[in-house]
Amino acid sequence: MTEKRDVRLVLEDGSVFEGQSFGYRGSVAGEVVFYTGMTGYPESLTDPSYTGQILVPTFPMIGNYGVPEPQDAGGLHPFFESDRIQASGLVVADYAGLYSHWNAGRSLAEWLEASRVPGITGIDTRALTKILRTKGSMLGKIEFSEEPVDFYDPNLENLVARVSTPETVVYGHGEHKVVLVDCGVKNNIIRCLLRRNTTVYRVPWDYDFTTGDFDAILLSNGPGDPALCGVTVENIRKALAQEKPIMGICLGNQLLARAAGADTYKLKFGHRGHNQPVVLTGTDRCYITSQNHGYAVDDHTLSGAWEPLFINVNDGTNEGIRHRSKPFFSVQFHPEAASGPVDTEFLFDDFIRHITHQR
């Protein structure tokens, strides 16, 4: 492991946390957010929804099972959610330099260094998380004294355009033809579709998917403010008139809602972790879900043709919507997990049933 150096985390409210560096030695700025998963840092760091953000795991020890080596698995790494680290930086309480796991090929610090992503350890992440829960997610920077950097607000940028595929990519040879609108898709969404006899056409975020021969549309997760994806919303609005099945996940839930005429807003500190409880509306059925988002749908702005599908038990915010009579639905959480619980993976089966019923 490389020698640690003193480094600090600075928040926009003036809070300063002193620590030691691991990984890449370079200052970086972004939005500081916390997530409550106990495991899954390789999946979380490669999740495109964390683009522009400095990630703070609340679990104290990070790095003890290392990182898998890069692999070519038909373009989908079996243990990563994209082809690289997407988060801007990592803040941990206790970095474990010694690691042990059956598929580990290198340490977390080595991976961060190769990816030019800084990490800071020795931080009281309990105190840091308390600040973020009280004041909300805020801008921050991991800063070396010899390399000052300005604060940067990723929410002012169309991050979806940065992480989306630049061209159409096709996966599988299944019966059901699904257009996957890539707003920052996680690999496991594609894996879940491929296990269900699909051919997946992964298209750019601003691609006009309302033309062509396909059976259904899946709107992916992704980073940033959904209000900056106006082109995608307009294409979804046109697709709603075609009445082909549509499923949205995370950002896809917000984009579908905006296409249906509803509003979205920024949450105080978001939902990020593996332990978010949601209730299926009209039932007493509760599921534990994996989540990663900073924006939400305003239920009160849904038109009469739409209704909430799931509700967050902790704060009552929207966790999904559905059309009352047509095959359109979306969820704010991640039914594909990776990492996290797979309690709601059955929603992909519901999506496929919508496709077969349309034939």
N, C-alpha and C positions, 0 to 999 in steps of 0.2 A: 504494500500500500504506500502511496506517496506520502511524504511528510506533511502533517497538518500545519496550517498557518492560521493566524488570527484573522477573523472576518466578522462582519456584523450584519444583522438584519435590521433595517430601518423601516418603520411604518410611517404613513403620511400624517398620522396624529402626533408624531414626534417620539413615539416609543422606540427604544433601541435595545436589541438583544445581542450580547457579545457571545461568539462561539468560535469553533475551529472549522476550517474548510476540509472537505473531502470531495473527490471528483475533480472537475475542471476548475482551474484558478482563473476566474474572470467574473467581473461584476455583471449583474443582470437586474432588470426591473420588470414588474408585472403586478397582477392582482394576487394578493395573498389569501388563500382559501384553505380550509381544513377538511379532512375526510376521516371517517371513523372506522374504516376497515382494519381488521387485525392482520390480514394477509393480503397478497395480491399487488405488491408494489410494482412488479414488472408490467402487469396488465394496466394498472392505473397510470403509470408514467407514459405508456405508449397510447393511451386513450386520447384521440384528437380533441375531445371536449375540454381537455386541460390546456389547450394552446393559449399561450400568453399568461399563464398563471404560475405562481410559486406555491408549491404543494406542501401542506403541513399534515403529515399523518399524526393522529392523536395516540396511536399505539406507540409505546416508548422505544422499543428496540426494532430497528429496521436494518435489513441487510444480512440477517443471519442465515438465509438459505440461498444467497448469491443470486446469479442471473443466468438464464439459459444462453447458450451460444446462438448467434444468428443462424437461421436455417432457411433453405429455399423449399417451401412446401406448396408449390403451385401459386406463389405470390401471397400466400397466407401463412405467416409464421404461426406454428401451433401453440405458442405460449405468449405471444405478444398481440396487441390489438391494432397495431399498425407497423410500418417498417422502421420506425425510429422513436426515440423519446420525444414527446410532444410538449411536456411541461417545461417551463423556463428555468425552474430551480426546485430544490428539495430542501426542506427544513425538518430535522429530526432531533429527538431528545438524545438518543444513544445510538450511534452508528456502530454496527457489529462488523468489524473488518474480517473476522474469522467466520467462514461460512461452511455449511455442509448440506448438500441436497443431491439426490440421484441425477438430476439433469443440469446441475450448476456447472457452468464453464468458466466463469470469471466472477469477480466481486462486483458489488454495486458501485463502488468507487471507480473501478476500472471502466465499467460501462459508462458512467457519467463523464469520466475524463475523455473517453473516445468520442462521446456524443457532444462534447463542449457544453455540458450542463453543470453548473456549480451546485454543491451541496454544503450545508452547514449543520454541524452537530454540537451538542452541549447546550442546546437551547431548552429553556423551561417551556415545553409545548403546552403544558396545562395553563400556564399564565397567558401564553400567546392566544390559545384558543378562547379563553375567557374574554380577552379583549375583542376578538373577532365576533364572538356571540353577542357581546354587549353593544358594540359599536357598529357591527356589520363588517362584511368583507371590505378590505381597503387596499389601496395601492401600497406597494412596498418594494424594497430592493435588497438583494444580497450584495454587499459592497466591500471590496478590498480598499484599504486606505489609499493606496497608490493609484487606484482606478475609480474615481468618483463617477456616478451615473445618475441621470435624471429619472424621476418617476415616469412611469408609462402606464396609460390606461388602455388595456386591450379592448375594452368594450366600445371604444369609439371607432374601432376598425372592423371591417367585414372579414372576420377571421375564417368564415366558411370558405371564402374564395381562396384563402391560403392553403387550407387542408384538403380541399376536394380534389378528386382525380381530374387531371387535365384532359383526359380522353376516355372514351367508352372502353370498358374492359368486360369480357364475358367469362363467366364461371359456370361449369357444369353442363350437363346435357339432359336435363330432366324434362318432364312433361309440361310443367307449369312455367310460363314465361313471365318473370317478374322484373320490372324496371326498378332498380334501387337508386334513388336519388341521393348521391353521396354529398352530404353536408359535413362530413367528418366521421364516416362510418367506422364502427369497430369491426374487427375481423370476425368476431363470433356471431354477429348478425348474419354475415354471409354463410358461415358454417351451418348455422341453424336452418337457413333456407335450403342449402344444398342437401341436408339430411332429409328434406321433405320433397324430393323429386322435382326440383326446380332447375331452370336455367336462369341465371342471374345476370342481368345487364346493368352493370354499374356505370352510371352516367354522371357528368359534372353537375354541380349545384344549379347552374343556369341553363341547363339543357332543356329544350322543349320536348318533354316526354309525352305530349298529348298526341303525337303522330307515331305511326309504326304499329307493328303487329305484336301485341303483348296482352297478357291476361290481367295483370294487377300492378299496383305501385306500392313500394315501401319507401317511406320518408325516414331518413336515418337521423341519428343523433348528430351533434356537432357543437362547436363552441360559440360563445358570444350572444349578441342581442338579435333575436329573431326579426326585429323591425328593420334590420339592415339587409334582409334577404327578400326584397320586394319582387325580384324577378321570379324567384322560386314560388312565392305566394301566388303570383299571377298565373303561373303554369298549373299550380294545384287547383286554383279556381276554375280554370278551363277543364281540368281533369274531372272535377266534381260533376260537371254537366254530362260527361261521358258515362258515369255511373259504373265504372269498373272498380273492383275492390281496392281500397286504400288502407294501409296500416302505417301509423307513424310511431316513432320511438324517440323519446326525450325532446330534442329540438324539433323533431318531426311532429310531435304533439302540438307544440306552439305554432308551427307553420300551418298545420291543418286548421287549427283554431282561427288563426288570422285570415286564412282563405275563406273560412266560414263567416267572417265578419266580427269575430271576437277580438278582445284586446289582450295584450301580455304586459307583464310588469316585472321589475327586478326584485328578487327576494332579498331580505336583509343579509343573510349569510349563506343562503342556498341549502341544498340537500346533497351531501356527498358522503357515501359510505355504503355499507352492506346490511344495514339494520333498520331501514325505513319501513314502518308498517303502513299498509294501505288497505282500505276496505272497498270491496266491490259494492257499488251503490245498489240500494234496494235489498241488500242481504246483510247478514252478520258475519260474512266470510272475510277473514283478514289474511293478508299475505305479507311476508317479510321480503323486501326488495332491495336490489342494488340501484343506487342513484348517483347522478353526477350532473347537476344543473344549477344555474343561478337565476333563471327566469321562470315564470309560471304563467298559466292561463287564468284570466279573470272569469270565473264561472258566471258572474252576474251579467256578463256581456254576451253570453251565448244566445243565439236566436232560439225560437221555439222548436225548430226542427232538430236541434242538438241537445244533448244532456250530458252531465258528468258521468264518467264510467267508473273511476276510482277516486277516492278522497284520502288524503294523508291524515293518519290518525293523530299525529303529533300536533299539527298546526291547522288542520282543516283546509289546506290548499288543494288545488286541483291536481289529480294524478292521471287524468285521461278523459277523453271525450268519445262520444259515438253519435252517429246519426240515428234518429228514431226509426227510420224505415229503409235506409239504403246501406250498402256494405262498406261503410266508412267508420273506422275507429282508430284511436291512438292512445298511447300510454306515456306518462311522463317518466316512468322508471325504465329499467333495463331488463326485459324478460330473458335476454341472452346472458345476463350476468357478466362473468369474466372480468373481474372476479366478483364473487358473491353468491347468494342463494339462487337456485334455479326453480323456485316454487312456481313461477309464472311463465315458464317456457311454453306451456300449453297454448299461449296466445298465438304462437306461430301456427299451431294446428287449426285454431279458429280462423286465421287468415287464409290458410289453404282451403278450408271448408267453404269460405266465401267464394273462392275461385271456382271450385267444383260446382257449387250451386248456381253460378252464373251461366254455366254451359247448358 
